[in-house]
Amino acid sequence: MTELHHDDLPTTGVAYGHLARQRGMKLPLQVLQSNAGYYIGTQTENGPFSRESIEYFRKHGDAESALATGEWTQKLHP
């Protein structure tokens, strides 16, 4: 399960990346893709910034569902 801080959930309903915050960036969580599959992470205008989920998902929809429901595991360390 994800561990979110109160200020990670603004009134817009957007959650922000824990690992990105540790590195000084407040970036929204989103579904991203790598060669290993889809994952929950953050990105800047320069590309992917942090992989927040331990899991990789085979399908984009599975990752979207996990992000929406909180059914994913937060990485604690980069």
C-alpha positions in Angstrom: 0.0 0.0 0.0 1.2 3.5 -0.6 2.1 5.8 2.2 1.0 9.3 1.4 1.4 12.4 3.5 -1.4 14.9 4.0 0.2 17.5 1.8 0.6 14.9 -1.0 -3.2 15.0 -1.6 -4.3 18.5 -2.6 -7.9 19.4 -3.3 -7.3 18.4 -7.0 -7.0 14.7 -5.9 -3.5 14.5 -7.4 -0.9 12.5 -5.4 2.8 13.4 -5.6 5.8 11.1 -5.7 7.4 10.3 -2.3 10.9 9.6 -3.8 10.7 12.7 -6.0 9.9 14.7 -2.8 13.0 13.2 -1.1 15.0 14.6 -4.0 13.4 18.1 -3.7 10.8 17.9 -6.4 7.0 17.9 -6.1 5.9 15.9 -9.1 2.5 14.2 -9.6 2.3 10.4 -9.8 1.5 9.0 -13.2 1.7 5.8 -15.2 5.0 5.6 -17.1 6.5 2.9 -19.3 10.0 1.3 -19.5 11.3 -1.8 -21.2 10.2 -3.8 -18.1 6.6 -2.6 -18.3 4.4 0.0 -16.9 5.0 1.6 -13.5 3.9 4.4 -11.3 6.4 7.2 -11.2 7.1 10.8 -11.9 8.6 12.8 -14.7 9.8 16.3 -15.5 9.9 18.0 -18.9 13.2 16.2 -19.4 11.7 12.7 -19.0 11.3 10.1 -16.2 12.4 11.3 -12.8 11.5 8.6 -10.2 10.0 5.1 -10.2 7.8 5.2 -7.2 6.2 1.7 -7.5 8.0 -1.5 -6.7 5.7 -3.3 -9.1 5.8 -3.3 -12.9 2.5 -3.9 -14.7 2.0 -5.7 -18.0 -0.8 -3.4 -19.1 -1.2 0.3 -19.0 -4.8 -0.1 -17.7 -3.6 -2.3 -14.8 -1.1 0.4 -13.7 -3.8 3.1 -14.1 -6.2 1.1 -11.9 -3.5 0.5 -9.3 -2.7 4.2 -9.2 -6.4 5.1 -8.9 -7.1 2.6 -6.1 -3.8 2.8 -4.2 -3.2 -0.9 -4.8 0.5 -0.6 -5.4 3.6 -0.6 -3.2 5.6 2.5 -2.7 9.4 2.2 -3.1 11.1 3.6 0.0 14.5 4.1 -1.5 15.7 5.1 -5.0 
